Amino acid sequence: MIDVRFSDEIVRHCPDLQVGVVAAQVTNSDTSDELWAEIEAEATRIGQTYELLAVNKRPAIAATRRLYKALGKDPGRYRVASEQLCRRIIRGLGLYRLTTLIDAVNLVSIASGYPISGLDADRIAGPVMEMGVGRHGEEYHGIGRGLLNIEGMPVYRDAMGGIATPTSDEERTKFTPDTRHVQICINGFGEEMPMPQAVDLMSRLLIRYAAATEVETKIIKK
């Protein structure tokens, strides 16, 4: 497991921050019908529970939006990933069926409300990743988004630079069909689902659908 640390700046703005970390050896693949059935069941629950204008009141999403505002970022323009997913569901657009690793992370994200950083651990530079705050002009390529302005966003950095934000992870460390070692960070800027439950769910999905072995888990608080 790669060490996860928090900068003083992020702790000052979010003293209740906790991150659930799951690391494992895995096999990625096309998403199975069984996993997709779990996703569809949870999507149905989300669609029946929330209206479009209320989904950003979910505790985990609302807490992340408050942190964005405190750091000077507009959460309506740069939506939190868990909010993006839930909005697609409520609008009837559905979720994309991608790969086992991506879809397992998306399932935990919509179920818990937490934005999740799903990273290929073999592409993380160095033994430490630290959550800090994005700086002006910091280069960051969001997955499928091109250059993303991360100034004022919480951001994980490794020895080479930014690798994950609550809005989008970075292209450099994204899951691919060749991913064999994952580091997944469930980012709790305010509690909704109890973090041990979210970590257990993530671990269960990886074991069942991604043939996970050498699973390590940890909950990190300030």
C-alpha positions in Angstrom: 0.0 0.0 0.0 1.3 3.5 -0.9 1.4 5.9 2.0 -1.4 8.5 2.0 -0.8 11.9 3.7 -2.6 15.1 4.1 -1.2 18.6 3.8 -1.7 21.1 6.6 -3.8 23.3 4.3 -6.3 20.6 3.4 -6.6 19.6 7.1 -7.2 23.2 8.1 -10.1 23.5 5.7 -11.5 20.0 6.4 -10.6 18.9 9.9 -13.0 15.8 9.7 -11.3 14.4 6.6 -11.0 10.6 6.5 -9.9 8.4 3.6 -10.6 4.7 3.2 -7.8 3.1 1.3 -8.0 -0.3 -0.5 -4.9 -1.8 -2.2 -4.9 -5.1 -4.0 -3.6 -7.2 -6.8 -6.4 -7.5 -9.4 -7.4 -8.7 -12.9 -9.3 -6.1 -14.9 -11.8 -7.3 -17.5 -15.1 -6.4 -19.2 -17.8 -5.8 -16.6 -19.7 -9.0 -15.9 -23.5 -9.3 -16.0 -23.5 -9.9 -12.3 -21.6 -6.7 -11.4 -23.8 -4.7 -13.9 -26.9 -6.1 -12.2 -25.6 -4.7 -8.8 -25.0 -1.4 -10.4 -28.4 -1.2 -12.0 -30.1 -2.1 -8.7 -28.2 0.7 -6.9 -29.0 3.1 -9.8 -32.7 2.3 -9.5 -32.5 3.1 -5.7 -30.7 6.4 -6.4 -33.3 7.3 -9.1 -36.2 6.6 -6.7 -34.6 8.3 -3.7 -33.3 11.7 -5.1 -34.6 14.4 -7.3 -32.1 16.2 -9.5 -32.0 19.4 -7.5 -31.7 17.5 -4.2 -28.8 15.1 -5.0 -26.2 17.7 -4.1 -27.7 17.7 -0.5 -26.5 14.1 0.0 -24.1 14.5 3.0 -20.9 13.3 1.3 -21.6 15.3 -1.8 -22.6 18.5 0.1 -19.5 18.3 2.3 -17.2 18.1 -0.8 -19.0 21.0 -2.4 -18.5 23.0 0.8 -14.8 22.3 0.7 -14.6 23.4 -2.9 -16.3 26.7 -2.0 -14.0 27.2 0.9 -11.0 26.7 -1.4 -12.4 29.1 -3.9 -13.6 26.6 -6.5 -17.1 26.6 -8.0 -18.7 23.2 -7.4 -21.4 23.8 -9.9 -18.9 24.3 -12.7 -16.5 21.6 -11.5 -18.9 18.9 -10.2 -17.8 16.2 -7.8 -17.6 12.9 -9.6 -20.1 11.1 -7.3 -22.6 14.0 -8.0 -21.9 13.7 -11.8 -22.8 10.0 -11.7 -25.9 10.5 -9.6 -27.1 13.3 -11.9 -26.8 11.0 -14.9 -28.9 8.4 -13.2 -31.6 10.8 -12.1 -31.8 12.4 -15.6 -32.3 9.0 -17.1 -29.0 8.9 -19.0 -27.7 5.8 -17.2 -24.1 5.0 -16.6 -21.5 3.8 -19.1 -20.6 0.1 -18.9 -16.8 0.2 -18.9 -14.5 -2.2 -17.1 -14.7 -4.1 -13.9 -12.4 -1.8 -12.0 -14.0 1.4 -13.2 -17.6 0.1 -12.7 -16.8 -1.3 -9.2 -15.5 2.1 -8.1 -18.5 3.8 -9.6 -20.9 1.5 -7.8 -19.3 2.3 -4.4 -19.3 6.0 -5.3 -23.0 6.2 -6.0 -23.9 4.0 -3.1 -21.8 6.0 -0.6 -21.8 9.5 -2.1 -18.1 9.7 -1.8 -15.8 10.8 -4.6 -13.3 7.9 -5.1 -9.8 8.0 -6.6 -9.2 4.8 -8.4 -5.5 4.6 -9.3 -3.2 2.1 -11.1 -0.6 1.8 -8.3 2.2 0.8 -10.6 1.9 4.2 -12.3 2.1 6.2 -9.0 5.6 7.7 -8.7 7.2 7.2 -5.3 6.1 5.7 -2.0 3.8 8.6 -0.9 0.8 10.4 -2.2 -0.3 13.5 -0.5 -3.6 15.4 -0.6 -3.1 19.1 -0.9 -4.8 22.0 -2.8 -4.4 22.6 -6.5 -2.3 25.6 -7.6 -2.7 28.2 -10.3 -1.3 26.9 -13.6 -0.7 23.4 -12.3 -0.8 21.0 -15.3 -3.3 18.2 -14.9 -5.0 16.1 -17.6 -8.4 14.9 -16.4 -9.5 11.5 -17.8 -11.4 12.2 -21.0 -11.4 16.0 -20.2 -8.0 17.2 -21.4 -6.4 20.0 -19.4 -8.3 20.6 -16.2 -8.0 23.7 -14.1 -7.5 22.2 -10.6 -6.7 25.4 -8.8 -8.6 25.4 -5.6 -9.5 21.6 -5.8 -8.3 19.0 -3.3 -5.6 17.1 -5.2 -3.5 14.0 -4.6 0.1 14.4 -5.8 2.8 11.9 -6.2 6.5 12.5 -6.9 5.7 13.7 -10.4 2.6 15.8 -9.8 -1.2 15.6 -9.5 -2.9 12.3 -9.9 -6.4 12.6 -8.6 -9.1 15.1 -7.6 -12.8 14.7 -6.5 -13.8 15.9 -10.0 -11.6 13.7 -12.2 -8.6 11.4 -11.9 -5.5 12.0 -14.0 -4.8 10.2 -17.3 -1.4 9.1 -16.1 -2.6 6.8 -13.3 -6.0 5.7 -14.7 -7.2 2.1 -14.8 -6.4 0.3 -18.1 -7.0 -3.3 -19.2 -3.4 -4.0 -18.1 -3.9 -2.7 -14.5 -2.8 -5.3 -12.0 -2.2 -3.4 -8.8 -4.7 -0.8 -7.5 -4.7 1.9 -4.9 -8.3 3.1 -4.3 -9.0 6.1 -2.0 -12.5 6.6 -0.8 -12.5 10.3 0.0 -14.7 11.3 3.0 -14.8 15.1 3.3 -18.0 14.6 5.4 -19.5 11.3 6.5 -22.5 9.6 4.8 -22.0 5.8 4.6 -19.8 4.8 7.5 -16.3 4.6 6.1 -15.6 1.0 7.3 -18.8 -0.1 5.4 -17.6 1.7 2.2 -14.2 0.1 2.5 -15.7 -3.4 3.0 -18.0 -2.9 0.0 -15.0 -1.9 -2.2 -13.0 -4.9 -1.0 -15.9 -7.3 -1.6 -16.4 -6.1 -5.1 -12.7 -6.4 -6.0 -12.5 -9.9 -4.5 -15.7 -11.1 -6.2 -15.3 -9.5 -9.6 -11.7 -8.6 -10.1 -10.1 -11.7 -8.5 -8.4 -9.5 -6.0 -5.6 -11.0 -3.8 -3.3 -9.4 -1.2 -6.0 -7.0 -0.3 -4.9 -4.3 2.2 -7.3 -1.8 3.8 -6.8 1.2 6.0 -8.8 4.2 7.2 -6.7 7.3 7.5 -7.8 10.3 9.5 -6.0 13.6 10.2 
